[in-house]
């Protein structure tokens, strides 16, 4: 499930691609003193999109962003706080929340064909067994095409399995517990280096990639896995807004 947040730009300013840290902080502020104030080792479940459209801001213009989670109540707390305290700072971009509305995208029943796209870059790490010399790399060696698609999907499915283990019924097999892959085809749109400002004195430079994943829903388990990916994103650092997925609509160009 997800919530579409309507925003109004509060100033004329350039679009700031380093929006991740301050937007994540705003969401955590909304969850403070709630049952979902869960900083720690476990995945918190939520993921968010970039503010869109992706263009420079003009004061008064309408923009939006999306927050997704498998937990409806968690989204309700976020939404209530954003409406009560509508100031949102995304990097250097100041916004004011004007409205919210729930959305519940679904990949469709078995047999449905469609396309999922990463609206934000996927932060993927190459598992050490896919590196020529794992001892020469640290625990966060960014995935590159030369590491192979098997390494990429191993990482993506392992991360999605973590979310499945936390949020889905134990009786349902997760994406790593079925023989067929999560995605049977793919198209890499681009890869890019991106600076991520975590705090006033901590900045990362990370390698991310954007993708298009055509799919055909095989069965009910596959449907649940794809819908979970829509709720929690794919790859690592999803609470920073990486790996956010959208279902492509038929009229999308």
ABEGO torsion letter per residue (X at the ends): XBBBBBBBBABBBBBBAAAAAAAAAAAAAAABGBAABBBEABBAGBBBBBBOBBBBBBBGBBBBBBBBBABAAAAAAAAAAAAABABBBBEABBBBBABBBBBBBBAEBBGBBBBBBBABBBBBBBBAAABABAAABBABBBBBAAAEAAAAAAAAAAAAAAAAAAABBAABBBAAABABBABABBBBABBBBBBBBABAABBBBBBBBBBBBBBBBABAAAAAAAAAAAAAEBEBGAAAGBGBBBBBBAABX
